[in-house]
Amino acid sequence: MRTATYFFIFLNLSLALFEEPAVYPLPFLATSVLEVLCLLVFLGRLTHFAKVTLHNVFWKDTKNICIMVAILLSLTDLAVYGVLRLYDVRSIRWSRIVRPVFLINFAESRQIRRAFRSIRNTLPEITYVFLLFMFSLLMFSLMALKLFGERNLQTAEGLPYFRNYLEIVFDLYVLVTTANSPDVMMPAFDFSSWYALFFIAFVIVNTYIFMSLFLAVVYNNYKKHLKVIPGGACD
């Protein structure tokens, strides 16, 4: 039963590869039948669990409520989406985001829930580092706007360079990953080589210092929460 449960969970999650927009598209009827089959298996698994569990215990378990709500939402969304397709109305399958609920909340997924709970408990403790990083990014973006915004620089494609604050924030955020380096700095570098110091300082502060600090905080807090084994029937 555990193997069958994991198989249908995997099948349900894999449907995203075959549903529109898909990597390997399949007919809507085929994916719908497979999804309904998975949901019926999940419902049967939940019904079986309810038969062998005390009534009060079953309904007090949040995991069971989450699974039932996810099944109901998935079936409702599938029905609405199917009706809209009949009338050639374009829509999206918003219920796809609830599919990981089945992976997390079944009784066999205790270790996955522990990892998920550790991630959830870690998030509040890394908020301060994240806020400091965002403050640094916003301040560097403001400095870039003041340095380059009034010089009428242009990119290689002929577009305005660093004249819109939100676009600057996005470009510098990408620069943290070095994905657009050194292209993002070339218009400023061509105007004056001294402007390279701005981008060097940005990379040192945000990529090498803040990202290393962020990784260290995430790792230490995650490891600390993972060592705490939660107890109780809700696990």
N, C-alpha and C positions, 0 to 999 in steps of 0.2 A: 504493500500500500504506500509506503514511503517513496519507493522508486517511481510508482505510477503518479503520485502527487507531484514530485519534482519534474517528471516528464511533461505533464500537462502545464505546469507553471512555465517551463522552458518553451513549450510550444506556444503558449499564450503571449509571452514576451517576444517571441520570434516573429509573430504576425506583423510586427511593425516593418519588417523587411519586405513584405509582400503586399501591404495595403497602400493605397494611393495617398501621398506620393511615395512610390516604392523603388527599392533598388532592383528587385526582381518581381515585377507586377504579376499578380494573379487576379482572375475574375473576382468581382465583389462577392458573388454567391459562394465561391470556394472559401474565401477567408471568413465570411460570415458563418458558414457551417462549422468551420474549425473553431471559431471563437465561441459559438453557442455550445459546442461539444465540451470545450474546456470549462465554461461556466457551469454546465450541468454536472461535470465531474466535481468541481469545487463545491457546488451546492449539495451533491450527494455525500461528499466527504464531511461537510459541515453537519448535515443531517445525521450521519452515522455517529459523529462525535457528540451530538446532542442526545442521542439515544443512550449513550453509555456514561453520560455525565449528569450529575444532579442539576435539576432545573434552575435552582438559584445560582449555582456556580456558573452554569453556562451563560446565563444572561448578564452576569456581573463581569464577565471576561470581555475586556475591550477588544481583544483580537477578533472574537467571533462577531461582534457588532461591525467592526471595520470590514470584515470579509462580506457580510451580508449587504452592507451599504455599497461596497464596490461591485458586487454582482448586480444589484439593482440598477446602479448608475450605468454599468456597461450595457445591460440589456436595453435600458431606456434609450441610451445614446445610439445603439445599433438600430433600434426600431425607427427612431426619428431620422437617422441618416439614410436608412433604406427608403423611407417614404419620400424624403426630399430628392433622392436619386430618381425615383419614378417620375417626378415632375421636373427633372433636369435643373434642380436648384443646387448650386454648389455650396458645400458646407464642410466642416472639419470634424474629425472624430476626437472630441475633447476628452473622452473617457480613457484615452490611452495612458494618460498620466496616472491613473489609479491602478494600472496593472502591477506595478511593483508591490502594491499592498498585499497581493496574494503570496509573493515571495517572502515578505517580512512576517506576516501574521499567522501563518499556519504553525501548528504545534511543533512540526519537525524542524522549523527554522530557528531554533533557539540561539545558535551561534551567530546567525545573521542579525537577529534582534539585539544581541549583545553588542555587535560591532556598530549597528545603527544607533543604539542608545549611547554608546561612547562618543560617536560623532556628534549627536545632538547635545550631549552634555559639554562637549568641547567648544561648541560654537560661541556661547556667551563669554568664555574666557579669552577668546582670540579677538573679540570685538574691539578692544582698545588698540591692539596692534594694527588692525585693519583701519580703524579711524585715523590713526597717525599716518598710515600709508596714504589714505585718501587726502588728508590734509596736505601732505607733501606734494602729491600729484597735482592738486588744485593750485597750490602756490607756485609750483614750477610752471604750470600752464599760464597763470597770470603773468609771470615774468616773461614767458615766451611771447605772449600777446603784446606786452610793452616793448620788448626788444625788436620783434620782427613785424608786428602788425602795421606800423606806420612807414615801413620801408618799401612797400609795394613790390615785394618779392613774389616770384611765381615758381611753380613746380615745373618739372620737365614737360608735363602735359599742357602747360600754359594756364593752370588754375591758380587762384589766389593762394598764397602761402601764409599760414598762421594768422589769419585775420578774423576767424570765428572762434570764440572761446570754447564752445562745446566740441568743435572739431579738433582743436588743439588738445583738449583733455583726452579725446579718443586716441589721437596719434601718439601722444606721450604714454598713454596706457599700453598701447601696442609696443612701444619702444621698451617698456619694462621687460617684455618677453624677447626683445631684440629681433622680432620678426621683420620689422621695417628698417633695421639698421644696415648700412648707413644712409639709405635713401632719404629718410625723413630729415636728415640734417644737411643734405647736399646744397639746397638753395641758399641756406644761410652761410654755409662754408664757402660757397662760390663768391658770395658778397664780401665776406671777410673771414679769414681763417681763424681769427680769434673767437668767433662764435662757437667753434668746436668745443671750447672750454665749458660752455653751458650744457651741452649734451653729455660731455664726459662727467661733469658733476652730477647730472641727473641720473646717469647709469650707475655711478658709484653709490649714490645715496639710496636709490629706489631698487635697483636690481640686485646689487651685491650686499647692501646692508639690510634693507627692509625685507627683501624676499628671504634672506637667510634667517633673519629674526622671526619672520612669520612662520617659516618651516619648523624652526626649533620650538616655537610655542605650540604649534599644532601637534608636533610629535610628542612632546613631553606631556601635554594635557591628555592626548588620546591614550598614551601608554598608562597614565595614572588612572583614568577612568576604566580602561580595559581590565586592570587588575582588580577592580571592585566588582565582585560577582553579585549581581542583584538576586534577591531571594523572593519568596512569595509565590502564590499560585498564578499571578499574572504573567510570570516568565514562561 
